Amino acid sequence: MIRYAFLISMVCLFYSCQQPAKQKEVEEENEPKQAAVQKSDTAKYSMMEFKRISPYFQQNEEQLDTTYFEVFYPKFENPVVDSFVQKNLLVDGESTLDEASDSFLSGYNEFVEDNDDRISKATWFKKINLKIHVNSPKVISISNFTYEFTGGAHGNYYSLWTNYDPINNEKIELKSIIPDYKRKELVKIAEKHFRMLEKLSDTASYSDQYFFDNHQFALTENFGLLKDSIIFYYNPYEIKSYADGPTELKIPYDSIKDLFNAKGLNYIKSIAN
């Protein structure tokens, strides 16, 4: 038991040193930050950490590592708001963090136990960071960044954005703030910003580098409301290769203010104040 406790403490010291360069780069960009001082009219919350590790360790020379499941997430004081946020924390069907961690770690443990020598030859990890981007009286915008490695050449990661109306207790859909009949104009403006972001000319084809259907630009439904812009977030493999990484397309509200309906403008005003 003492030896097991010692191994666990050593893992906490050494596991971060074993992360591949790509993993470190991606994780540093999405590292949990200390929450800024909250205004009196915003939903109050505390940042929480949840972590579980596998009992199987990998050791070679001076290195020690193990598989782990780790989550950083906000816990809101308002139970209604917190319930909505928690639904966006676990996206694979689990109902609790314990259930999610057990599912992930048991998969790894079975992988090790299937080996004749029952020795861990590689480690896995899964990290989830639920980050708050906007916390205003009428809008809460969050992203779920998940990074997972279960063997192979590299891990996989994605970021799922959700926008929430805490007053009406409902998810904010894009069509609820920009009507469908203005969608075509939105796509047109978004494509101009996309071409500027990617340094493409007005006539450059998407056929070589991008995965758009029929080589036609399209908006993702994965969007977030920020303080001064709307972000459309394309995950790896969605429109570009894994090596090219995600694409963060930000469009200033001033560029599309005429497209918002009254509800959308009300949200934007709440965020800006």
C-alpha positions as a LaTeX table, in Angstrom:
\begin{tabular}{lrrr}
\hline
Residue & $x$ (\AA) & $y$ (\AA) & $z$ (\AA) \\
\hline
Met1 & 0.00 & 0.00 & 0.00 \\
Ile2 & 2.88 & 2.36 & 0.85 \\
Arg3 & 4.58 & 1.54 & $-2.46$ \\
Tyr4 & 1.34 & 2.21 & $-4.34$ \\
Ala5 & 0.90 & 5.61 & $-2.64$ \\
Phe6 & 4.50 & 6.44 & $-3.51$ \\
Leu7 & 3.91 & 5.61 & $-7.18$ \\
Ile8 & 0.84 & 7.85 & $-7.28$ \\
Ser9 & 2.78 & 10.78 & $-5.83$ \\
Met10 & 5.59 & 10.22 & $-8.32$ \\
Val11 & 3.11 & 10.27 & $-11.19$ \\
Cys12 & 1.89 & 13.70 & $-10.13$ \\
Leu13 & 5.49 & 14.92 & $-10.37$ \\
Phe14 & 6.47 & 13.29 & $-13.64$ \\
Tyr15 & 3.46 & 12.81 & $-15.93$ \\
Ser16 & 3.58 & 16.34 & $-17.36$ \\
Cys17 & 7.19 & 15.77 & $-18.46$ \\
Gln18 & 6.13 & 12.86 & $-20.64$ \\
Gln19 & 3.66 & 14.78 & $-22.82$ \\
Pro20 & 4.48 & 14.98 & $-26.55$ \\
Ala21 & 5.31 & 18.42 & $-27.93$ \\
Lys22 & 2.03 & 18.66 & $-29.88$ \\
Gln23 & 0.01 & 17.79 & $-26.78$ \\
Lys24 & 1.83 & 20.41 & $-24.70$ \\
Glu25 & 1.28 & 23.07 & $-27.36$ \\
Val26 & $-2.45$ & 22.39 & $-27.61$ \\
Glu27 & $-2.91$ & 22.11 & $-23.84$ \\
Glu28 & $-1.04$ & 25.35 & $-23.14$ \\
Glu29 & $-3.44$ & 27.20 & $-25.44$ \\
Asn30 & $-6.38$ & 25.78 & $-23.48$ \\
Glu31 & $-4.89$ & 25.79 & $-19.99$ \\
Pro32 & $-7.45$ & 26.57 & $-17.27$ \\
Lys33 & $-7.06$ & 30.19 & $-16.23$ \\
Gln34 & $-7.92$ & 31.79 & $-12.91$ \\
Ala35 & $-11.36$ & 33.32 & $-13.22$ \\
Ala36 & $-11.43$ & 37.09 & $-13.38$ \\
Val37 & $-13.19$ & 39.05 & $-10.65$ \\
Gln38 & $-16.90$ & 38.58 & $-11.29$ \\
Lys39 & $-19.31$ & 41.46 & $-11.59$ \\
Ser40 & $-22.17$ & 41.51 & $-9.13$ \\
Asp41 & $-24.71$ & 40.92 & $-11.91$ \\
Thr42 & $-23.06$ & 37.82 & $-13.39$ \\
Ala43 & $-23.70$ & 34.20 & $-12.44$ \\
Lys44 & $-21.32$ & 33.25 & $-9.65$ \\
Tyr45 & $-19.25$ & 30.08 & $-9.91$ \\
Ser46 & $-16.11$ & 28.35 & $-8.66$ \\
Met47 & $-13.62$ & 26.40 & $-10.77$ \\
Met48 & $-13.44$ & 22.73 & $-9.86$ \\
Glu49 & $-10.95$ & 19.97 & $-10.66$ \\
Phe50 & $-11.66$ & 16.26 & $-10.99$ \\
Lys51 & $-8.92$ & 13.68 & $-11.57$ \\
Arg52 & $-8.61$ & 9.89 & $-11.56$ \\
Ile53 & $-5.65$ & 7.69 & $-12.53$ \\
Ser54 & $-5.10$ & 4.07 & $-13.51$ \\
Pro55 & $-3.38$ & 1.65 & $-11.10$ \\
Tyr56 & $-1.12$ & 0.52 & $-13.96$ \\
Phe57 & 2.15 & 2.43 & $-14.35$ \\
Gln58 & 4.74 & 2.68 & $-17.05$ \\
Gln59 & 8.34 & 3.06 & $-15.96$ \\
Asn60 & 11.58 & 3.16 & $-17.90$ \\
Glu61 & 14.84 & 4.46 & $-16.51$ \\
Glu62 & 13.93 & 7.63 & $-14.57$ \\
Gln63 & 10.52 & 8.16 & $-16.14$ \\
Leu64 & 7.21 & 7.19 & $-14.54$ \\
Asp65 & 3.79 & 7.69 & $-16.11$ \\
Thr66 & 0.22 & 6.45 & $-15.90$ \\
Thr67 & $-3.10$ & 6.86 & $-17.64$ \\
Tyr68 & $-5.34$ & 9.61 & $-16.27$ \\
Phe69 & $-8.72$ & 11.30 & $-16.68$ \\
Glu70 & $-8.82$ & 14.99 & $-15.72$ \\
Val71 & $-11.54$ & 17.65 & $-15.83$ \\
Phe72 & $-11.58$ & 21.39 & $-15.07$ \\
Tyr73 & $-15.05$ & 22.89 & $-14.94$ \\
Pro74 & $-17.09$ & 25.75 & $-13.40$ \\
Lys75 & $-19.58$ & 24.97 & $-10.64$ \\
Phe76 & $-22.34$ & 27.61 & $-10.64$ \\
Glu77 & $-24.18$ & 28.62 & $-7.49$ \\
Asn78 & $-27.46$ & 28.84 & $-9.40$ \\
Pro79 & $-28.62$ & 25.20 & $-9.75$ \\
Val80 & $-30.59$ & 25.87 & $-12.95$ \\
Val81 & $-27.59$ & 27.44 & $-14.68$ \\
Asp82 & $-25.29$ & 24.74 & $-13.33$ \\
Ser83 & $-27.56$ & 21.99 & $-14.64$ \\
Phe84 & $-27.34$ & 23.39 & $-18.15$ \\
Val85 & $-23.56$ & 23.77 & $-17.94$ \\
Gln86 & $-23.06$ & 20.23 & $-16.66$ \\
Lys87 & $-24.98$ & 18.87 & $-19.65$ \\
Asn88 & $-22.24$ & 20.34 & $-21.84$ \\
Leu89 & $-19.46$ & 18.86 & $-19.74$ \\
Leu90 & $-20.02$ & 15.20 & $-20.63$ \\
Val91 & $-20.82$ & 14.73 & $-24.32$ \\
Asp92 & $-20.39$ & 10.94 & $-24.65$ \\
Gly93 & $-23.56$ & 9.95 & $-22.84$ \\
Glu94 & $-22.27$ & 9.53 & $-19.29$ \\
Ser95 & $-24.31$ & 11.04 & $-16.47$ \\
Thr96 & $-21.55$ & 11.68 & $-13.92$ \\
Leu97 & $-17.81$ & 12.35 & $-13.86$ \\
Asp98 & $-17.27$ & 9.12 & $-11.93$ \\
Glu99 & $-19.06$ & 7.20 & $-14.65$ \\
Ala100 & $-17.05$ & 8.95 & $-17.38$ \\
Ser101 & $-13.71$ & 8.35 & $-15.67$ \\
Asp102 & $-14.56$ & 4.71 & $-14.91$ \\
Ser103 & $-15.48$ & 4.13 & $-18.55$ \\
Phe104 & $-12.23$ & 5.63 & $-19.84$ \\
Leu105 & $-9.90$ & 4.06 & $-17.28$ \\
Ser106 & $-11.52$ & 0.63 & $-17.43$ \\
Gly107 & $-10.92$ & 0.63 & $-21.18$ \\
Tyr108 & $-7.23$ & 1.19 & $-20.55$ \\
Asn109 & $-7.05$ & $-1.29$ & $-17.68$ \\
Glu110 & $-8.59$ & $-4.01$ & $-19.86$ \\
Phe111 & $-6.08$ & $-3.12$ & $-22.58$ \\
Val112 & $-3.21$ & $-3.73$ & $-20.14$ \\
Glu113 & $-4.76$ & $-6.87$ & $-18.65$ \\
Asp114 & $-5.13$ & $-8.42$ & $-22.09$ \\
Asn115 & $-1.32$ & $-8.47$ & $-22.34$ \\
Asp116 & 0.23 & $-11.72$ & $-21.13$ \\
Asp117 & 2.73 & $-9.90$ & $-18.88$ \\
Arg118 & 0.08 & $-7.42$ & $-17.63$ \\
Ile119 & 2.59 & $-4.60$ & $-18.03$ \\
Ser120 & 1.68 & $-1.12$ & $-19.27$ \\
Lys121 & 3.65 & $-0.39$ & $-22.44$ \\
Ala122 & 1.91 & 2.93 & $-23.21$ \\
Thr123 & $-0.32$ & 5.37 & $-21.36$ \\
Trp124 & $-3.53$ & 7.13 & $-22.30$ \\
Phe125 & $-5.05$ & 10.39 & $-21.14$ \\
Lys126 & $-8.24$ & 12.38 & $-21.42$ \\
Lys127 & $-8.45$ & 16.03 & $-20.42$ \\
Ile128 & $-11.59$ & 18.17 & $-20.45$ \\
Asn129 & $-11.58$ & 21.91 & $-19.82$ \\
Leu130 & $-14.91$ & 23.73 & $-19.70$ \\
Lys131 & $-14.07$ & 27.40 & $-20.16$ \\
Ile132 & $-16.31$ & 30.45 & $-19.72$ \\
His133 & $-15.82$ & 33.10 & $-22.38$ \\
Val134 & $-18.80$ & 35.34 & $-21.59$ \\
Asn135 & $-20.72$ & 35.59 & $-18.32$ \\
Ser136 & $-23.23$ & 38.41 & $-18.66$ \\
Pro137 & $-26.75$ & 38.77 & $-17.17$ \\
Lys138 & $-28.34$ & 37.53 & $-20.40$ \\
Val139 & $-25.65$ & 35.38 & $-22.05$ \\
Ile140 & $-23.24$ & 32.70 & $-20.88$ \\
Ser141 & $-20.87$ & 31.43 & $-23.56$ \\
Ile142 & $-18.78$ & 28.34 & $-22.84$ \\
Ser143 & $-16.50$ & 25.96 & $-24.70$ \\
Asn144 & $-15.73$ & 22.34 & $-23.95$ \\
Phe145 & $-12.15$ & 21.57 & $-24.95$ \\
Thr146 & $-11.43$ & 17.84 & $-24.88$ \\
Tyr147 & $-8.05$ & 16.26 & $-25.63$ \\
Glu148 & $-7.77$ & 12.46 & $-25.72$ \\
Phe149 & $-4.97$ & 10.02 & $-26.49$ \\
Thr150 & $-5.54$ & 6.26 & $-26.66$ \\
Gly151 & $-2.50$ & 5.25 & $-28.68$ \\
Gly152 & $-1.47$ & 5.85 & $-32.25$ \\
Ala153 & 0.50 & 8.61 & $-33.91$ \\
His154 & $-1.22$ & 11.43 & $-32.05$ \\
Gly155 & $-4.10$ & 12.34 & $-29.79$ \\
Asn156 & $-7.37$ & 13.88 & $-30.92$ \\
Tyr157 & $-8.92$ & 17.07 & $-29.65$ \\
Tyr158 & $-11.97$ & 19.22 & $-30.26$ \\
Ser159 & $-13.73$ & 22.27 & $-28.86$ \\
Leu160 & $-17.53$ & 22.42 & $-28.67$ \\
Trp161 & $-19.13$ & 25.81 & $-28.06$ \\
Thr162 & $-22.47$ & 26.48 & $-26.37$ \\
Asn163 & $-24.34$ & 29.72 & $-25.69$ \\
Tyr164 & $-26.95$ & 29.94 & $-22.97$ \\
Asp165 & $-29.68$ & 32.39 & $-21.98$ \\
Pro166 & $-29.83$ & 32.21 & $-18.14$ \\
Ile167 & $-32.97$ & 34.34 & $-17.91$ \\
Asn168 & $-35.11$ & 32.16 & $-20.19$ \\
Asn169 & $-33.15$ & 28.98 & $-19.38$ \\
Glu170 & $-32.58$ & 28.06 & $-23.01$ \\
Lys171 & $-29.78$ & 27.35 & $-25.46$ \\
Ile172 & $-29.09$ & 30.17 & $-27.91$ \\
Glu173 & $-29.27$ & 28.82 & $-31.46$ \\
Leu174 & $-27.79$ & 30.73 & $-34.39$ \\
Lys175 & $-31.15$ & 30.91 & $-36.16$ \\
Ser176 & $-32.71$ & 32.45 & $-33.04$ \\
Ile177 & $-30.49$ & 35.55 & $-33.31$ \\
Ile178 & $-29.88$ & 35.71 & $-37.09$ \\
Pro179 & $-32.99$ & 34.73 & $-39.08$ \\
Asp180 & $-32.71$ & 32.06 & $-41.75$ \\
Tyr181 & $-33.58$ & 34.53 & $-44.51$ \\
Lys182 & $-30.40$ & 36.45 & $-43.64$ \\
Arg183 & $-28.25$ & 33.31 & $-43.57$ \\
Lys184 & $-27.04$ & 33.78 & $-47.15$ \\
Glu185 & $-25.75$ & 37.27 & $-46.36$ \\
Leu186 & $-24.07$ & 35.96 & $-43.20$ \\
Val187 & $-22.26$ & 33.27 & $-45.18$ \\
Lys188 & $-21.14$ & 35.85 & $-47.74$ \\
Ile189 & $-19.65$ & 38.13 & $-45.07$ \\
Ala190 & $-18.13$ & 35.17 & $-43.21$ \\
Glu191 & $-16.40$ & 33.94 & $-46.36$ \\
Lys192 & $-14.74$ & 37.33 & $-46.84$ \\
His193 & $-13.34$ & 37.13 & $-43.31$ \\
Phe194 & $-12.34$ & 33.50 & $-43.86$ \\
Arg195 & $-10.35$ & 34.35 & $-46.98$ \\
Met196 & $-8.61$ & 37.17 & $-45.14$ \\
Leu197 & $-7.81$ & 34.84 & $-42.24$ \\
Glu198 & $-6.42$ & 32.17 & $-44.57$ \\
Lys199 & $-4.69$ & 34.74 & $-46.83$ \\
Leu200 & $-6.64$ & 33.61 & $-49.88$ \\
Ser201 & $-7.51$ & 35.73 & $-52.87$ \\
Asp202 & $-11.16$ & 36.31 & $-53.81$ \\
Thr203 & $-10.90$ & 33.71 & $-56.59$ \\
Ala204 & $-8.67$ & 31.07 & $-54.95$ \\
Ser205 & $-10.16$ & 27.57 & $-54.99$ \\
Tyr206 & $-10.84$ & 25.52 & $-51.87$ \\
Ser207 & $-10.21$ & 22.24 & $-53.70$ \\
Asp208 & $-6.57$ & 21.65 & $-52.72$ \\
Gln209 & $-6.32$ & 22.39 & $-48.99$ \\
Tyr210 & $-9.88$ & 22.41 & $-47.63$ \\
Phe211 & $-12.60$ & 19.80 & $-47.10$ \\
Phe212 & $-15.67$ & 21.91 & $-47.94$ \\
Asp213 & $-18.42$ & 19.96 & $-49.71$ \\
Asn214 & $-18.38$ & 20.70 & $-53.45$ \\
His215 & $-15.50$ & 23.12 & $-52.71$ \\
Gln216 & $-18.01$ & 25.69 & $-51.49$ \\
Phe217 & $-17.46$ & 27.68 & $-48.28$ \\
Ala218 & $-19.84$ & 26.75 & $-45.47$ \\
Leu219 & $-20.37$ & 27.91 & $-41.91$ \\
Thr220 & $-20.06$ & 25.52 & $-39.02$ \\
Glu221 & $-22.87$ & 25.39 & $-36.45$ \\
Asn222 & $-20.19$ & 25.36 & $-33.73$ \\
Phe223 & $-20.21$ & 29.01 & $-32.68$ \\
Gly224 & $-19.71$ & 31.21 & $-29.65$ \\
Leu225 & $-20.65$ & 34.74 & $-28.65$ \\
Leu226 & $-17.65$ & 36.77 & $-27.51$ \\
Lys227 & $-17.41$ & 40.32 & $-26.18$ \\
Asp228 & $-16.88$ & 41.99 & $-29.56$ \\
Ser229 & $-17.35$ & 39.23 & $-32.13$ \\
Ile230 & $-18.98$ & 35.95 & $-33.00$ \\
Ile231 & $-16.63$ & 32.99 & $-33.39$ \\
Phe232 & $-17.17$ & 30.04 & $-35.71$ \\
Tyr233 & $-14.90$ & 27.22 & $-34.58$ \\
Tyr234 & $-13.90$ & 24.50 & $-37.06$ \\
Asn235 & $-12.31$ & 21.49 & $-35.37$ \\
Pro236 & $-9.43$ & 19.47 & $-36.87$ \\
Tyr237 & $-10.53$ & 17.31 & $-39.83$ \\
Glu238 & $-13.69$ & 19.42 & $-40.26$ \\
Ile239 & $-12.36$ & 21.60 & $-43.07$ \\
Lys240 & $-8.59$ & 21.04 & $-42.85$ \\
Ser241 & $-6.13$ & 18.32 & $-41.93$ \\
Tyr242 & $-5.09$ & 17.50 & $-38.37$ \\
Ala243 & $-1.67$ & 19.02 & $-39.03$ \\
Asp244 & $-3.33$ & 22.33 & $-39.97$ \\
Gly245 & $-5.19$ & 22.38 & $-36.65$ \\
Pro246 & $-8.49$ & 24.11 & $-35.85$ \\
Thr247 & $-9.75$ & 27.28 & $-37.49$ \\
Glu248 & $-11.11$ & 30.14 & $-35.38$ \\
Leu249 & $-13.13$ & 32.44 & $-37.59$ \\
Lys250 & $-14.06$ & 35.62 & $-35.72$ \\
Ile251 & $-16.45$ & 38.15 & $-37.24$ \\
Pro252 & $-16.82$ & 41.51 & $-35.48$ \\
Tyr253 & $-20.38$ & 42.34 & $-34.49$ \\
Asp254 & $-20.06$ & 45.65 & $-36.34$ \\
Ser255 & $-19.70$ & 43.70 & $-39.61$ \\
Ile256 & $-22.99$ & 41.86 & $-39.18$ \\
Lys257 & $-25.04$ & 44.09 & $-36.86$ \\
Asp258 & $-27.72$ & 44.53 & $-39.54$ \\
Leu259 & $-28.27$ & 40.76 & $-39.64$ \\
Phe260 & $-29.23$ & 40.34 & $-35.98$ \\
Asn261 & $-32.86$ & 40.40 & $-34.96$ \\
Ala262 & $-34.04$ & 42.27 & $-31.86$ \\
Lys263 & $-33.28$ & 39.29 & $-29.63$ \\
Gly264 & $-29.76$ & 39.01 & $-31.00$ \\
Leu265 & $-29.07$ & 42.72 & $-30.57$ \\
Asn266 & $-30.29$ & 42.48 & $-26.99$ \\
Tyr267 & $-27.81$ & 39.69 & $-26.31$ \\
Ile268 & $-24.93$ & 41.61 & $-27.91$ \\
Lys269 & $-25.75$ & 44.72 & $-25.88$ \\
Ser270 & $-25.74$ & 42.64 & $-22.69$ \\
Ile271 & $-22.31$ & 41.20 & $-23.54$ \\
Ala272 & $-20.77$ & 44.58 & $-24.41$ \\
Asn273 & $-21.82$ & 46.27 & $-21.14$ \\
\hline
\end{tabular}
